[in-house]
Amino acid sequence: MKITVDLPETELSEICEITGISKKGLAIRKLLADTLQAQRRAKIAGKFLSGQWSAELKDFEASKAADRSRSQTLSEQWRD
């Protein structure tokens, strides 16, 4: 689909600079795709943060505790 958008030349130059693409149409397309992706990620993150979604990570806490213990042991050995 084609659309016509009026943008100031300064904004268009900035879009090209941010995306690293010199062709105006492709730069706008990349900026739009990146923005949509960021918005989708934020929406998903919001669902996890609100508790609407969750994930069970089997043995995560035990593994984390083991890592802390190992780090502490290595730290003490280094100091001896």
Secondary structure, 3 states (H helix, E strand, C coil): CCCCCCCCHHHHHHHHHHHCCCCHHHHHHHHHHHHHHHHHHHHHHHHHHHCCCCCCCCCHHHHHHHHHHHHHHHHHHHHC
